[in-house]
Amino acid sequence: MGHFAVASRYARALYERAREEGVVTRVDEDMDVVWDVLQSAPLLVDVLKNPLIPREKKVAVFERLLAEQVHPLVVGLLRLVVRKRREALFPDIVEAYRRMRDERLGILDVWVTVAHQLDTNEIEQLKKRLESFTGKHVRLHLEEDPRILGGVIVRIQDRVYDRSVRTQLERLRVQLAGLEME
């Protein structure tokens, strides 16, 4: 079984336990806290994955960081994966949990590249259009890149919709180059 499949099984088990205890919303929020900690401190991920660091130390580090901030189920999950010698999977478990949660809530991450900063009204209009297009609630990730000159590049899961001026100009250049050869 692949490592992400194993991570998904742990994530599903955490969700089921949270559902049984009636704390799904709290665990959802706490897994975002853990995600933010792991993203902002890659050294912690290195600690988890390092086989030379004793398992007890790994648990102690994370308990010190998270025990007061997150539900005991989340800390218990960390203890379990360390005990099962699968601590290197913990970041993947957190990611799998967040994906499951987003799917359950109908939330879709959409990355949009624009040439210039959008104002609040433009962002809301873009978000509404994307929600209408996808039929889901959109979590918008905006990035500015003046090199695209104008238009947008939208990435939804593994699909890319490139409506940038730069790409349109490149296509036109290729078409014109083809005409010159005839």
N, C-alpha and C positions, 0 to 999 in steps of 0.2 A: 504494500500500500504506500502511495506517495506521501511525502511529508505534509503537503497541504491537505490531503484527505484525512490524515491523522489529526492535524490541527483542527479541521472542521468538526471532527467527532468530539474533541474536547470542547470546542465552542458550543456545539449543539447541547452537550451535556450541561454546560454552565447555564445556558438559556433555560433548559428544562427545569433545572434546580431552582433558578430564579423565579420561574413561573409558578412552581409548586409553593414557594415561600411568599409569593406576591410582591416581589421586589424587582420585577423586570425593568421598570423605568430607572430605578436607582442603579442597577447593574449596567444598563445601557450607558448611562452617563459616566459611570466609573470606568468603563472600558475605554471611553473617550479620554478620560484623564490618563489612564495607563498609556494609551496610544500617544498622547502628547508628550508624556515623559520619555517614552522610548524614542520618539522622533527628535526630541530636543537634546537627548543625551545618548549619542551612539556608543559611548563608552559603556553604558549599562548593558547594551546588547552584547558587546564584547565580553563583559563579565559573565553573562548568562551562557555564552557559547564556549567559554574557555574551560577546557577539561581539567586544567591544573588548579583552578580555584575550587576549594571544597564546597560541596553542595550546601552545607550549613551556612557558610559565609554568604553564598548567593541569596539564600532565603533571608538572612539577617539584613542584608543591604536593602532588599526590596521591602521588607517589613518596615524598616526604619523610614523609608521614603513614602510608602503608600498606606500603611496600616491605619493611620488616622484619617486618611482621605477617602478610602474606598471600602465598600461593603466587605464583610468577612468572607463571603463566597469568592470574591476575586482573589483575595490573599490565599484562601484555601486552594483555589485552582493552581496558583503558583507553587504552593507547597507540594501539591499532588504531582505536577509535571516534573518538579525537581526530584521528588522521591522516585518517580518512574524513569529517571535519567533522560528526560525529554525536554529539559529546560531550554535547549537551543530552539525549540519549537515555540516558545512562549510568544515572541513577536508575531509569528504566523497565526497563532491561536487568537491573539487580540485582533489581528486583521480579519480573520475568518469570522469572528464574532461580529465585528462591525459590518461586514458585508451581509451577514445573515440578518442583522437588525435592519439595515437599510432596505434590504429586499422585503422584509416583513412589513416595513412602514411605507414602502413604495417610494423610497428616496433614491435618486440617481445622481452620482457625481458627474458633472459636465465641466470640462476644461475648455475655456474660450480664450483665444489669443486675439487681441485687438491692437491696432496701430497706435492709438492714443487713449488716454484715460477717459472713461465714460462717467457721466454724471449719474446721480442717484436715479433719476427718472429713466435714463437710457438702460441702466442695469435692470431695473424692474421690468421694463418692456421686454428686454432680451430674455429675462428669466421666464416671464409669462409665455412668450413665444416658444421657448424650449419646453416648458411644461405642457403646452398644448401639443407640440410635436411628439413628445415622448409619452404623454399620458401619465407622467409621474411627477412627484415633487422633485425639484432640481436643487441640488447643492452646487452652486456656481463657484468655479475657481477661475478668476480672471488673471490674465497675464498680459502685460504690455510688451509689444515688440514693434518698434517703428519700422523695422525692415520689411514688414508685410505691406507697408504703404497705405493701406486702407482695407476695408472689408473685415472679415472675421475668419478664423479657423476654429472649428468646433470639434472636440473629441468627446465622443460618447462611447464608453467602454472601448471596444476595439475598432470602432468606425471613426473615420476622420472626414469631415466636410470642410473642404478648403475653398472658401469664397473670398480669398484675399486678392487684392489688386495685383500684388506681385506675381501670384500664380496665374492670374488671367493674362497679365502681360507676357509671362513666359510661354503660355500656350499660344498666344498670338504670334510671338517671335518664331516658335517652331512651325506654325502654319505658314507664315510668310517665307521662312527659309525653304519650306517644301515647295512653294510656288516658284521660287527662283530657280530651282533645279529643273523645272519642266521646260 
